[in-house]
Amino acid sequence: MDLQWSTEERAFRDEVRQFLDDKLTAELRRAGRLMTSVYAEHDASMAWQAILHERGWAAPAWPVEYGGCDWSLTQHYIFSRESVLAGAPSLSPMGIRMVAHAIIAYGTEAQKNYFLPRILTGEVFFCQGYSEPEAGSDLAALSMAAIADGDDLVCTGSKIWTTHAAEANWMFALVRTSRMEKKQQGITFVLIDMTSPGIEIRPLVMTSGEQIQNQVFFDEVRVPKANVVGEIDSGWTVAKYLLEFERGGGAVAPALQVAAEEIGAAAQHQPGPGGGRLADDQAFARKLADARIRAEVLEILEYRVLAAAAGGRNPGAASSMLKILGTELSQALTELALEAAGPWGRAYQPHVTAPGGPIAEFVPPADGYHTGEPWQAVAPLRYFNDRAGSIYAGSNEIQRNILAKAALGL
C-alpha cells in the first residue's frame, strides 16, 4: 500500500482545496465548526448542497449518468477528507448517500427519473423509517403493517428515532406486507409521501434538548404500490444493500484528528486539577495521546480499506471494524472535550451552537450573552448526542458479532 498521493491526486486535492476556499462562506464554516451532532444545521446543510450541486459534486458516488463524478476511490477519499478539514457542514445522508443508491439499483425508471434529480436539488428530502418501538437492533422484528388494497398498500403502525421527519417530505421505510417462516421475509421497501393523510409526527426531545429525532405514526396511510422499490416481500434485500452505504464511505479519521488537535490546543489554556494547565495533567495527557494514536490507526485502516476497494477486493468485515473504532473514538473525544471545557461546559447555552434541529423550551438571552468560548457550549451537546454513535447503523455489539464470525470463525 502506497501512502503517498500521485501527482494527479495531489493536483485534484489542490483543486478541491481551492473550491472549498472559494465557496465556504463564514456562515457555512460556522455551521460546520459548531455542529452538535453528525447532522449540520438544516438550512446550512441545504445551502451547501446547492453549492455542491452547481459544481456537480453533490453526489460524487452516484453513477455518472445520474449526476455522479467519474472519480477514483482515492479521489472520493480526498474530497471527503478535505471537506472535513475545511470545516464544511455535512449533508443529510438519507437521500444522497442512502436511498438514492437503493433507487438506482432496484428502482423503476419512473422512480429514478422522478426522485434522483430532485434529491440532488433538495426538492425531495428523505427521512428513514426503519426502527420501531419493538424493532431496533433486531430490525427484522418490525411489525408496521402494509395491507394490499387495489393499487395501494394501506400502512398502519409507527416508526421511531426518525431523524428530520419534520423537515422531510418523503420517507423510505420498511413495512410488513406478509408473515412468513423467516422474519426477514415478507418485508417491503417503500417510499412514502410525508404529506399523505394519516401521518402524525411527534418530536422526541434528546438529552441535548434538540428535536432531531421523532416518532412517526401511520393511521391507514395509503401508499401507491408504484412506490415500492424492488419487489413486494423482498425489501430485506434492498435494505441490506442500502446498509452498505450507511456504514461505509467518507473519511472519518480526519474529523477525529481535528477534534483531538482542538482539544489539545484548548487544554493549553484551561486550568488543570492541580492548579496548573490541563495540558500538563498526566492523566488527561495520557487520554489525549491515546485518542491521537487511535485516530492515526483509524486513518491507516481507512487507507487499507481504500486500497482493497481500489484493487477490486471486498473489504469484508473491515467496515464493521471501522464503524466500531470510529464511533467509540468519537465518544472518547467528546468526553475529553467536556473535560477540557471545565465549568463553562456545564452551562446550557445552545444559542451559541449550530444544532441539527430545533431546541425545545429554551429562550436564549436577548443580548446573546454566553460564558466561555463557543466550543465550550458545543462540548456538552456533542457529548450527549454522541452517546448514540455506538448504536446507529447497527449497534457495535452486532458489529463485534459480525467480526467474530467473519474474521475469527466463531
N, C-alpha and C positions, 0 to 999 in steps of 0.2 A: 504494500500500500504506500503510495507516494503522497506525503502530506503537503507538498508544495503545489501551488496553483500553476498552471501553464501560462504562457504569455497571453493566450486568448482569454483564459479565465480571469487573469488579472485585469485585462482590458475591460471585460464585462463587469467586473467588480467596480472599476472606476466609473463606468457608465451608470451603474446603479447608484453609487455614492453621489454623483453629480445630480442625478434626478431627485434623490432624496433631499439634497441640499437646496435645490431649487423649489421643490413643491411642498415640503413640510413647513407649514407656517408655524408661528409661535403658538397659536391656539391648538393646532394639531399636536405639536410636540408636548404641550402641557397635558393634553388629554392622554397621550401615551405614557408620559412620565408619572402621572398621578392616578393611573388605573388602580382600582382597589381589588380587582379580581382578574380572571383571564379575559373578561369582557370589557371593552372600552365603552366610554360614554357613547350612547346610541347615535346622537347627531354627528359627533366627530367621526365615528366609525363609518357612517354612511357618506359623509363628505370626503373622507379619504378613499373610499371605494370608488366614488365618482371620478376622482383624480386618476386613480389607477386604471379605471375603465377607459378613460380618454386616451391613456398611453397604450392600452392593450395589455395591461399587466394585472388586471383584477383577478383573473383566474388562470394563472400560467400553467397549472397542472391539467387543465382540460385539453382534450384533443384540439388541434389547430382549427379544424373545420367548425368547431363550436365557439371559438374565441380564445383558445389557449395559446400558449407560446411553444415554439419549436426549440425548447431548451434541453440541454443535457441535464442529468440528475445533479451534476455539480453546480450548474447554473441555478437550478432551483434552490439548492442549499445556500449558495452565495446570496441570492436575492432575499431569502428568509433571514439569513444571518445579518446582513447589512441593514435590513428594515428594523430588526430588533435593536441593533447597536445605535441606530439613528433615533430611536425613540418613537417610531411610528405607532399610532394606535392600531390595535388589532381589528380585523374584520370579523363579523359574525361567521362562525364556521358552518352553521346549519345549512345554508344554501350552497355557497360556493364550494366548500370543502367536503360536504357530506352528501346531501340528497341529489345534487347535480350529477354526481358520479353514478348513483343508482339509476337516475333517469337516462343517462347516456348509455348505460349497459343494458338496462331492462325495459326502458320506456318505449312507448309507441312513437311514431314520427310526429303525431299530433302533440303529444306531451313534450317532446324535445323542442318542437317549433314554438310552442307557447311559453314554456317555463324557462328554458335556458337563456334566451336574450333578456327576459325580464328579471331573472336572478342577477345578471350582470349589471343591469341599470339600477337595481334596487327597487324596482316597481313591485316585484314579488319578494317578500321577506318571510322566510320559513322559521318555524319553531319545530321542535322534535317531540312527538308523542309516543314515548316508549314506556317509561316506568309507570307503575300503578301502585296504589297503596299496599297491595299484596304481591307485587311483582317488581322487584328491583334488580338485585344481582341475579336472581333467578328469573330472568326476563321471560322465559318460555312459559311461565306460570300465568301470564297475562290473561285477563278474562273479559275485557271490554268487547261486548257483543256487536257483531255486524251481521244482520239478518237480511238475506236477499229478498227484495220485493220489486219485481219487474226489472227495470234498468238501474235500480238503486240498491245500495246497501244501507240499511237503517241501523245507525250506530248508537248504542246506549252504554254508558259507563263513565269512567273518569281516568285522567292521566295526571301524574303529579311530578313535581320538580321540573316543570316545563319552563325552560329559560325563554324569556322575552315573549311569552304568549300574548301579552298586552300590546306589544309592538308588531307582532306578526300578523300578516293577512292570510297566510297558509300554514298548514301543519302537515308534516309527513308522519304517519302513525302506523303502528302495528295493531291490528284488531283480530278478534277471534271469529272466524267465519264457520268453523265446524270443530267438533270434538273427535279426535282420532286416537289411535293407540299410543302414539308418542305425542307429548305435549308440544313439541316443535312443529308438528304438522297441524294443519287447519288454521294457520296464521296468515293474514293477508296484509300486504304493504299498500297503504292508500294515501292519497293526497287530499286533504280536507280544507275547503274554503272556510276560513275562520269567521266569515260574515254569515254563515249558514244559520238559519233559525234553530234554536235548541242548544246553543253553546253558551256556557257561563264560565267566566274566568274569575277566580278568586286569588288575589296575590298572597304569597307566603312571605312574611317578614323574616329575614335572616337575622342571625345574631349580630351582624354588622349594621342592621337597620335598613338594609337595601331591599327593595322589592324587585328582584331579578327573576326569582323562581315563582311559579304559580301552580295551582291545581285547576284543571280544566274539566268541566262536567259536560257530558253529552246526553241530551234527552231526546231520543228518537231523531237524531240528526241524519238527514238523507244525503248520502254521498253517491254521486253517479259511478256506476261500475267502470265508466271510461277513465276514472281517476285511479284505478288500480294499476300499480306498477308491477310488471311481471304477471304471474297467474294467481287467480284466487286459490287460497290454501297453500301457496308456495312462497309466502312472504319471508319466511325464515332465511331462505337462500339469499334474498335481496338484502336483508338486514345484516347477515354475516359479511356480505361483500362490502356494504357501506361501513361496517365497523373497522375494516382495514384502513379506511381513510380517516376515521375518527381518532385512531390510536397513532397513526403514522404521519409523516410529512412535517416539514418545517424544522427549524433549528432551535432546540430547547436550551442547549448549553449556553449560548451567548447571553441570553437574558439572565440566566442564573449567575454567570460570571460578572455581568454588570452589577447585579444586585449585591454580590459579595464585595465588589470593589467599593460600591457606595456605602455599604455598612462599615467597611474598614476605614474609609475616609471620615465618616461621621464619628466613629469611635475615637479618632484623634482629638476630637473637641468635646467629647462627653465625659462627665465625671465617672470614675470607677468606684467600686465598693470600698476601696482603701483610701479614698481621698484624692488619688492621682487620676490620670486619664484612663478611660475604659480600655483603650488600646493596649495599655500596659498591664492590664489584669491578665494573669496567666491562664485562668480558666476560660475567660472569654476569648483570648488569643488562640488557644488550642481549638476551640469550637469553630472559630472563623477559619483557621488554617485547614481544619478537616473539611469544611464546606468548600473551600477553594480547590483542594485536591480532588474532591468528589466531582466538582464541576469540570475539571480538566479531564478526569477519567470519562465522564459522560460525553464530552466532546469527542474524545478518541473513539468511543463506541459508536457515536453518530457517524463519524468518518468511516468506520468499519462497515456499518450498515449501508452507507452510501456507496462504498467501493463494491460491496457484494451486489447491490442492485445494478450498479453501472456495468458489472461484469456478467449480468444476466442470471445471477444466482438469487435464490429466495433467501431473504434474511432470516426466515423461520421465526423461532421464538424470541429473536432479538428485540422485536417490537414490544413484547411483554417486559423484557428486561429494561428497556429504555423507559417504558411507562412507569415502572416501579421506581427506578433510580431518579427519574426526573421529578416525579411528584413528591417523593419523600425528601429529596434535597430541597425542593421549593418550600416545603413545610419547615424544614430546619432553618432555612434562611429567614422566613417570616418570624420565627422565634427569636433569632438573633437581632433582627431589625427592631422588634418590640423591646428587646433588652436594651439595645442601643438608644432607643427613643427615650428611655427613662421616664420620669414623672410626666413629661409632656405627652407621652404616648397613652396616658390614662384618660386624657381629655377627649370627649366625644365631639369632634368637630368636622363632620363630613362635608361641610360647605367649603372646606379648603381643598378637597379632593375632586377627582373626576370619576364618580361612581358609575357602575354599569346599569343602574336603574334608579328609580325614584327613592328618596329617603322617607321612611314612614315617620309621621308625628314628630318632625324636627323643624323648629323655626330658627333659622340662622340669625345671628346678631345683625341688627340693622346696619351697623357700620362695618360688618365683615370681620370683626375682631377675631383673632385666634392666637393661641400661645404657641411658642416654639416655631419650628420650620414646617413647611408643608409635608415633607417626608415623614415627620413625626405624627402628623394626623393620618397619613396613609397607613402607617405601620400596623395599628390595631385592626383596621378594616381588612387589610390583606391577610393578617393572621387568621381572623375568623373565617374569611372566605376560603382560604386555602386548606381548611380542615377537610373540605370535600374532595380535594385533589386525589386522594388515595382511594376514592370511591368511584368517581365518574369514569366513563369509558371502560368499565369492567374493574371491579374492586381489585386492589393489589393482592388480596388473598387468592382471588381467582387467577390472577396473573402468575402467582407463585405455583399454583396447581398446574398451570399450563407448562411452566418451565420444568417442574418436577417430572411431568410426563414426557415432554418433548426432548429435554436435554439430558435428564438423568434416567429415563426409562422406568420411572416408578409408577 
